[in-house]
Amino acid sequence: MALLVMRLLFILTLVGVGQALSTDATKLPYFIGAFGLSIVIIGVDVLVRRKSVAVLSAIFFGLLAGLVMALLFGAVIRITTWIPQDLVVPLTIFLTVILSYAAISLIMQTKDDFRFIIPYIEFARESKGSRPVVLDTSVIIDGRIADLCETGLFDAELVVPRFVLQELQTIADSGDKLKRNRGRRGLDMLNRLQSSEKVEIRIHDRGAGAVAAQGQDVDAQLVTLAQELNGRIITTDYNLNKVSQFRGVAVININDLGNALKPVVLPGEPMKVTLVKAGEEPGQGVGYLEDGTMVVVEGGRDFVGQEVTMTVTSALQTSAGRMIFGKMEGAGGSRGKPRARPSGPDESPKGGGEK
């Protein structure tokens, strides 16, 4: 309501100024011109819904610097004798426009450097340190980002674009049960992140509608938004990872982060593992570490279901994950011997004879 009253007062004031400048012969043109100008200005104000403090500050200080320089140059022009007097006013206006534009453009392009010249003026919230992290749909559904945030790993702000939230809602309302469960899991992860005290998260609206209007998909919108915010993208999507790197946007891949955090094993090191099934090759047993790494043990077929100690021989990193190969060294605890196989009705234990 206050904004509406202010706009109405602005129109009346501008129309009053136009009427004061007019004469009897020019009263109608001045009145129409002042009213039309006020409508145009308010129309632009209404259409541009998201204002940027950085842009407004740059325009203000650029315009101030341009007017000061134009005032100085205008004084020089007025005292110059070889310039015709009828050209003084047009030249002054011409210089005012050029210098104001140049100053505004310079400050908008170098606002971070200008902040150090005038330290008490901030043109943007971004800093030279931590950059915002833009979340992808896949990483929200994956859920591991919530666990990482609980560890205090991220000190930067997490940004969830509005179009990512809309995509999650669309997936959650899908007729496919699997997609619906994935979408609801993603929304649950967002609620968990918002309730966490160890991370700051916000929904980002600015630029989403303009980017979407260009016909870009969600991945392209994410990359464009990350470039606008000078931020990083966190994802589990391999294709988005490559596209972001190609366009010069920093990417954090949760899968790569998980692989980097897996314990390093060297050949010759002992390792304990519980064998859960037989391997493809004769005599092999297969087990898994807590992080899902597959361990193939030579000579471990007879120890399936037991925890054994094996010696690492090699490790292989594949696109599907990491595999560790080793050979039997012995079994752990009291389960160090293979389980006895039951004898058949016509069999007798080795070393025994018929009585």
KEKE-639586 format. One record per residue: residue in one letter; x, y, z of N, C-alpha, C, O, CB in turn. Coordinates in steps of 0.1 Angstrom, whole numbers, plus 5000, padded with zeros to 4 digits. Glycine has a CB too. Layout:
% residues N
AXYZXYZXYZXYZXYZ/...
END
This chain:
% residues 355
M500849885000500050005000500950135000500650224993499150005012/A501950135008502850245009503550264995503750384991503950225020/L503850164988504550174975503550234965503950314957505050034970/L502250184966501250244957501050394959500950464949499950164958/V501050434971500850574975502050654970501950764964500650594990/M503250604971504450664967504450684952504950794946505750594971/R504050584944503950594930502950704925503150774916503650454923/L501850704932500850804929501350944932501151034923499550784937/L502050964943502651094946503751134935503851254932503251094960/F504451034931505451054920504851104907505351204901506250924917/I503751044903503051094891502551234893502651314884501850994888/L501951264904501351394906502451504907502351614902500551404920/T503651464913504751564914505351584900505551704897505851504923/L505451484892506051504879505151584870505551664862506351364872/V503851554871502851634863502851774868502751864859501451574865/G502951804881503051934886504252014881504152134878502951944901/V505351944880506552004875506452044860506852154856507851914877/G505851954853505551974839504652094837504852174827505051854832/Q503652104845502752214844503352344848503052454842501452194852/A504252344857504952464862505952514851506152634849505752444875/L506452424843507452464833506652514820507352574811508352354829/S505452484819504652514807504152654807504052724817503552414805/T503752694795503152824793501752794788501352684786503952924784/D501052904785499652884780499752814766498852734763498953024778/A500752844758500852784745501252634746500952554737501752864736/T502052604756502652464756502152384768502852294772504152484757/K501052424774500552354786500252214784500652124791499452434792/L499452184773499052044770500251954767500251844772498052044759/P501151994758502251904755503151874767503551764769503151974744/Y503351974776504151954788503451864797504051774803504552084795/F502151874799501351794807501351644803501551554811499951844808/I501151634790501051494784502451434785502651314789500651494769/G503551514782504851454783505251414797505851304799505851554778/A504951494807505251464821504451344826505051254833504951584830/F503251334822502351214826502951094820503050984826500951244823/G503251104807503750984800505050934805505350814806503851014785/L505951034808507250994814507150924828507850824830508151124816/S506150974836505950914849505450764847505850674855504950994857/I504550744838504050614835505150514830505150404835502850614825/V505950564821507050484816508050444828508350324829507850554805/I508350534836509250504847508650404857509350314861509650634855/I507450424860506750334870506650194863506750094869505350384874/G506350194850506250064842507549984843507449864845505850094828/V508650054841509949984842510149934856510749824857511050084837/D509750014866509949974879509149844883509649764890509550084889/V507949834877507049724880507549604872507549494878505649754876/L508049614860508549504852509749444858509949324858508749544838/V510649524862511949474868511649444883511849534892513149574867/R511249324886510749284899511949264908511949304920509849164899/R513049204903514149164912515249274910515949274900514649024909/K515349364919516449464919517649414925517649344935515949594926/S518749454919520049424925520749544931520849644925521049364913/V521149524944521749634951523049674944523549784944521949604966/A523749564939525049594933524949684920525649774918525749454929/V523849654912523649734900523249874904523749974898522549664891/L522349884913521850024917522950104923523050224920520750004927/S523850044931524950114937525950154926526450274926525650024947/A526150064916527150104906526550214897527250304893527349984897/I525250214894524650324887524650454894525050564889523150294883/F524450454907524450574915525850634916525950754912523950544930/F526850554919528150614920528750644907529550744905529050514928/G528450564896528850604883528250734878528950814872528550484873/L526950744880526250874876526850994884527051094878524750864879/L527150974897527751084905529051124899529351244898527851044919/A529951024897531251044891531151114877531951204874532050924890/G530251064869530051124856529651264856530151344848529151044848/L528751304865528251434866529351534871529451644867527051444875/V530151484881531251564886532251594875532651714873531951494898/M532551494867533551514856532951604845533651684840533951384850/A531651584842530951664832530951814837531051904829529551614829/L530751834850530751974855532052044853532152154850530351974870/L533151964856534452024854534752054840535252164836535551924860/F534451954831534751974817533852084811534252164802534551844809/G532552094816531652204812532152344815532052434807530252184818/A532852354827533452484831534552514821534752634818533852474845/V535352414818536452444808535952484795536452574788537352314807/I534852424790534252454777533752594777533852674767533152354773/R533052644788532452774789533552884789533252994783531652784801/I534752854794535752964794536652954782537553044780536552954807/T536452854773537252844761536652944751535452944748537252704756/T537553034745537053134736536853084722535953144715538053244736/W537552984718537452944704536252854701535952814690538652874699/I535452814712534252734710533052824709532852904718534052624721/P532252814698531052904697530152884708529952774713530352874683/Q529552994712528652994724527452904722526852844731528253134727/D526952894709525752814707526052664708525152584708525252854693/L527352624708527752484710528052444724528252324727528852454701/V528052544733528552514747527552414754527852314759528652644755/V526252454753525252364759525152224753525152124761523852434758/P525052214740525052074734526351994738526251874740524952084719/L527552064737528751984741528751944756529151834759529952074738/T528152034764528151994779527151874781527551784788527652114787/I526051874774525051764775525751634770525551524775523751794768/F526351654758527051534752528151474761528151354762527651584738/L528951554767529951514776529351444789529851344794530851624780/T528251504794527551444805527151304803527251214811526451534810/V526451284792525951154788527151054787527050944792525151154775/I528151094779529251004777530050964790530250844792530251064767/L530351064798531051044810530250964820530850874827531551174816/S528950984821528150914830528050764826528250674834526750974831/Y527950744813527850604808529250534811529250414816527550594793/A530350604808531650534810531850504824532450404828532750634804/A531450594833531750574848530850464853531350374860531450704855/I529550454849528750344853529250214848529250114856527250364848/S529650204835530150084830531450034837531549914839530350094815/L532250134839533550094846533350044860533949944864534450214847/I532450104868532250054882531449924882531749844890531350164889/M530549904873529849774872530749654869530649544873528749784862/Q531749684860532749584856533849554866534449454866533249614843/T534049654875535249644884534749674898535449734906536349744881/K533549624902532949664915533749594926533749644937531449624915/D534249474924535049404934536349484937536649494949535349264930/D537049534927538249614930537849754936538549804944538949634917/F536749804932536349934937535949934951536050034959535149994929/R535649814956535249794970536449814979536349854991534649654972/F537649784974538849804982539249954982539849994992540049714976/I538850024972539150174972538350244982538750324990538950234958/I537050204983536050254992535650145001534650084998534850334985/P536350115012536049985019534749975026534349865029537149965029/Y534050085028532750085035531550065026530450075030532650205044/I531850045013530750035003530849894998531849854992530850144992/E529749814999529749684994528749684982527649714983529249575005/F529349634970528549634958527949494956527049474948529349664946/A528349394963527849254962528149174974529049204982528549184949/R527349074976527448984988528648894986529148834996526148914991/E528948864974530048764971531348814976531648934977530048724956/S532248724980533548754985534548674978534248584970533648725000/K535848704981536948634974537148494980537848414974538148714975/G536548464991536748334998535748234993535648204981536648355013/S534848185002533948074998532948124988532348234990533248025011/R532648044978531648074968530447994970530547884976532248054954/P529248044966528047964969528047834961528747824951526848044964/V527347734966527347604960525947574955524947584963527747484971/V525747554942524447534936524147384936524947304931524447594922/L523047344941522647204942521947154930521047224925521847174955/D522247034925521546974914520446884919520446844931522546894905/T519546854910518446764914518946624919518446574928517446744903/S519846574911520346434914521046434927520946334934521346394903/V521846534931522546524944521546544956521846494967523646634944/I520446614954519446624965518746494967518546444978518446734961/I518446424956517746294957518746194963518346104970517246244943/D520046204959521046104964521146104979521246004985522446144958/G521046224985520946235000522246245007522246285019520146115005/R523346205001524646205008525046355011525846375020525646135001/I524546445004524846585007524446635021525146715027524246674996/A523346575026522846605039523846555050524146625060521446555042/D524346435048525346385057526646465057527246485067525646235054/L527046505045528246585044528146715051529046765057528646605029/C526946775049526746905056526746895071527146985078525346965051/E526246785076526246765091527646755096527946775108525546635094/T528646715088530046715092530746845093531846865098530846625083/G530046955088530547085088531547105076532347205077531247115100/L531447025066532447035054532147165046533147225042532246915045/F530947205045530647325037530347445046529447445054529347295028/D531247545044531047675051530347775041530047885046532347725056/A530147745029529547835019528047815019527547715024530147805005/E527347905014525947905013525447805002526047794991525348045010/L524547715005523947624996522747694989521847744995523447495002/V522747684975521747754967520947644960521447564953522347854957/V519547644962518647554955517847644945516947714950517747484965/P518147634932517347714923515847674923515547564926517947694908/R515047774920513647754920513247644910512347564912512847884917/F513847634898513547534888513947394892513347304888514147574875/V514947384901515247254906514247204916513847094916516647254913/L513747304924512647264934511347224926510647134930512347384943/Q511047294915509947264907510047124901509147044899509647364896/E511347094896511546954891511346854901510846744898512946954885/L511846874913511646774924510146754927509646644929512346824937/Q509346864927507946854929507246774918506246694920507246994930/T507646794905507146724894507446574895506546494893507746774881/I508646544899509046404901508246334912507846224911510546384904/A508046414923507246364935505846334931505146254938507346464946/D505246414921503846394917503746294905502646284900503246524914/S504846234902504746144890503946024893503745974904506246094886/G503345964882502545844883503345714885502845614890501745824871/D504645724881505545614884505945604898506445704904506845624875/K505745494904506045474919507545504922507745564932505645334923/L508445454914509845474917510245614916510945664925510645384907/K509745684906510045834904509445904916510046004921509545884891/R508245874920507545944930508245924944508446024951506045884932/N508745804946509545784958510845864958511345924968509845634960/R511545874946512745954945512446094947513246164954513345924931/G511346154942511046294944510746324958511146424963509846324935/R510046234965509746264979510946254987511146324997508646154984/R511846164984513146154991513946284990514546334999514046034986/G513946344977514546464975513946584983514746664989514546504961/L512646584984512046694992512346675007512446765015510446684990/D512346545011512746515026514146565028514446615039512646365029/M515046545019516446585020516546745021517346795029517346535009/L515746815013515746955014515247005028515747095034514847015003/N514146945033513646975046514746955057514947025066512446895050/R515546845055516546815065517646915064518246955074517146675062/L518046965052519047065050518547195056519347265063519447085035/Q517347235054516747355059516747365075516847465081515447385054/S516547245081516447245095517847225102517947235114515547125100/S518847205093520247185099520847325103520647425096521147125089/E521447325114522147445119523547465114524147565117522147455134/K524047365107525447365103525647415089526747425084526047235104/V524547455082524647495068523547595066522447595071524547375058/E523847695057522847795053522347765039523147745030523447935053/I521047755037520447715024519347815021518647855029519947575025/R519247845008518247945004517747904990518447844982518748085003/I516547934987515847914974516148034965515848144969514347884975/H516748014954517148124945516048144934515748044927518548094939/D515548264932514548294922515148374911514648354899513448364929/R516048464913516448564903517048494891517948404892517548654909/G516548534879517148484867516548354862516748314850518548464868/A515748284870515248154866514248164855514248094845514548084878/G513348264856512348284845512948324832512548284822511348384850/A513948414833514648464821515348354814515348344802515548584824/V516048274822516748164816515848064810516048004799517748094826/A514748024817513847924812513147974799512847894790512747904822/A513048104798512348154785513248134773512748144762512048304787/Q514548114775515448094764515347944759516147914750516848124768/G514547864765514447724761515547634765515747534759514347724746/Q516247664776517247584781516747474790515747494797518347664788/D517447364790517047254800517547284814518247384816517447114795/V517247194823517647224837519147234838519647314846517047114846/D519847144832521347144833521947274828522847324834521947024825/A521447324816521947444811521547564820522347654822521347474797/Q520447564827520047664836520947664848521347764853518547644840/L521347544853522247534864523547594861524147664869522347384868/V524147564850525447614846525347764844526247834849525947554833/T524347814838524147964836524048034850524648134852522947994828/L523247974859523148034872524448034880524748124887522047964880/A525147924879526447914886527448014881528148074888527047774884/Q527448044868528248144862527848284867528648364870528248144847/E526548304868526048434873526448464887526748574891524448444872/L526348354896526648364910528148354913528648364924525948264918/N528948314903530348284905530448174915531348184924531148414909/G529648074914529647964923530047834917530547824906528247944929/R529847724925530147594921528947504921527947534928531247534931/I528947404912527847304912528247184919529347134917527447284897/I527347124927527546994933526546894927525346924928527447004948/T526946784922526046694915526646554916527746524920525946734900/T525746454911526246324908526046284894526246164890525446224917/D525646384886525346354872526646374864527346474864524346464866/Y527046264857528246264849528246364838529246434835528546124844/N527146364830527046454819527046604823527746684817525746434811/L526346634834526446774839527846814844528246924842525446794851/N528546714849529946734853530746774841531546874842530446604860/K530646704830531446734818531046864812531946944808531346624808/V529746894811529247024805529747144813530147244808527747024804/S529647124827530147234835531647264834532047384833529747204850/Q532447154833533847174831534147244818535047324817534547044833/F533347204808533647264794533347414794533947484787532747184784/R532347454802531947594803532647674814532347784816530447604804/G533647604820534447674830533847694843534247784851534847804824/V532847614847532247624860532847514869532847394865530747604859/A533147544881533747444890532647354895531547394897534347514903/V532947224896532047114899532547034910533746994910531747034886/I531746994919532046894930531146774927529946784928531746954944/N531746664924531046544921531046454933532146414938531646464909/I529846424939529746344951530446204949531046154958528346324955/N530246144937530846014935532346024935533045934941530345964921/D532946124929534346144929534846164944535946124948534846254920/L534046244951534446274965534346144973535246124982533446374971/G533346054971533345924978534545834975535045774983532045854975/N534845834962536045754958537345804964538245724968536245754943/A537445944965538645994971538745964986539845964992538646144969/L537545944993537545925007537745775011537845745022536245975013/K537745685001537945545004539345525009540245585004537645464991/P539445425018540745405024541745345013541345275005540745305035/V542945395014543945345004544645215010545045215021545045455002/V544745115001545344995004546544974995546445004983544344875003/L547544915001548844894993549044744993548644675002550044964999/P549644694982550044544981550844504993551844574997550744514968/G550544394999551244335010550544365023550944305034552644395010/E549544455024548944495036547844385040547144335031548244635035/P547744355053546744255057545344335058545344455060547044195070/M544344255055542944315056541944215060542044095056542544375042/K541044245069539944155073538744185065538344305063539744175088/V538044085060536844095053535943975055536443865057537144115038/T534643995055533743885056533343845042532743925034532443925064/L533543715038533243665025531743625025531243555034534143535022/V531043665014529643645014529143555003528043505003528943785012/K530043534993529743444982530943394975532043444977528743514972/A530743294967531943244959532143324947531243384941531643094955/G533443334942533743414931533543334918533143224918535143454932/E533743404907533643344893534643234890534443134884533543454883/E535843264895536943174893537043064903536543084915538343244892/P537542944900537642834910538442884923539542934921538242714904/G537942854934538642884947538443024952538943054963540042854945/Q537843114944537743254949536543274958535443204957537543344936/G536743364968535643404976535543554975536443624972535943374991/V534343614976534043754974533443814987532443754992533043774962/G533943924990533344005002533244154998533744194987534243985014/Y532744225007532544375005532944455017532644405029531044405001/L533544565015533844655026532644735029531644725022535044745023/E532744815040531644895044531144995034530045035033531944965057/D532145045026531845145016531345085002531145154993533045235013/G531244955002530744884990531844834981531544774970529844974982/T533144854984534244804976534244654976534144584986535544864981/M534344594964534344444962535744394965536744454960533844404948/V535844284973537144224976537144084971536244004975537444234991/V538044044962538143914957539343844963540443894963538243914941/V539043724970540143654978540443524971539443444970539743644992/E541643504967542043374962542143274973542743294983543343384954/G541443154971541443054981540443074992540543005002542843034987/G539543164990538543195000537143124998536243155006538343335001/R537043034988535742984985535242894997534042905001535842894973/D536142825004535742745015535442825028534942765038536742635018/F535642955028535443035040534243135038534143235045536643115043/V533343105028532143185026531343195039531043085045531343135014/G530943315043530243325055531043355068530543375079529343205058/Q532343365066533343385077534143515074534243555063534243265079/E534643565085535543685085536943625084537443545093535443775097/V537743655074539043605072540043725070539643835068539143515059/T541243685072542343785070543043745057543543635056543343785082/M543143845048543843815036544943925033544944025040542843815024/T545843895024546843985021546544055007546343984998548243915020/V546544185007546244254994547344234984548544244987546044404997/T546944194972547944184961547844294951548844334945547644044954/S546644344949546444454939545144524941544244464948546644404924/A544944644935543644714936543344764922544344814915543644834946/L542144764918541744804904540644904905539544884912541344684895/Q540745024899539745124899539045124885539645144875540345274901/T537745094885536945094873535845194874535645254884536344954871/S535145204862534045304862532845264871532145344876533445314848/A532845134874531745084883532145094898531345074907531444944880/G533445124901533845134914535245074916535945054906532945064924/R535645044928537044994930536944844934535944804941537745074941/M537944764930537944624934539344594940540344654935537744534921/I539344514950540644484957540844334956539844254958540644524972/F542044294952542344144951543344114961544244184965542944114936/G543243994967544143944977544143794977543443724970543743994990/K544943734986545043594988544943565002545243645011546343534982/M544543435005544243395019545543395027546643345023543643255019/E545443455039546543445048546143365061546943305067546943585053/G544843365064544343295075542943345078542543445072545243295087/A542343295088540943335092541043405105541943385113539943225093/G540143505107540143575119539343515130538343455128539643715117/G539743525143539043485154539043325155539943265151537643535154/S537943275160537843135162537243065149537042945149536943105173/R537043155139536543095126537643085116537443115104535343185121/G538743035121539943035112540042905104540942895095541143045120/K539142815105539142695098537942685089536842735092539242565107/P538142615077536942595069535842515076536142425084537342535056/R534642545072533542465078533642325072533842305061532242525074/A533442225081533442085077532342045068531142085071533541995090/R532641975058531541935049530941805055531641715059532041915035/P529641795055529041675060529341555051529341565039527441695061/S529541435058529841315051528541245046527541255053530641225059/G528641185035527541115029527340985036528240945044527641105014/P526240915033526040785039527040675036527340585043524640735036/D527640695024528640595019530040645021531040575016528440555005/E530240765028531540815029531940815044531140815053531640965024/S533240805046533740805060534840915060535440945050534340675064/P535040975072536141075073537441025069537740905070536141135087/K538241115064539641085060540441025071540241075083540341195053/G541240925069542040865079541340765087541940695095542540975088/G540040745086539340655094539040525086539140525074537940715098/G538840415092538640295086537340225091536840275101539740195087/E536840125084535640055089535939975101537039905101535039975078/K535139975110535239885122534439765120534439675129534839965135/
END
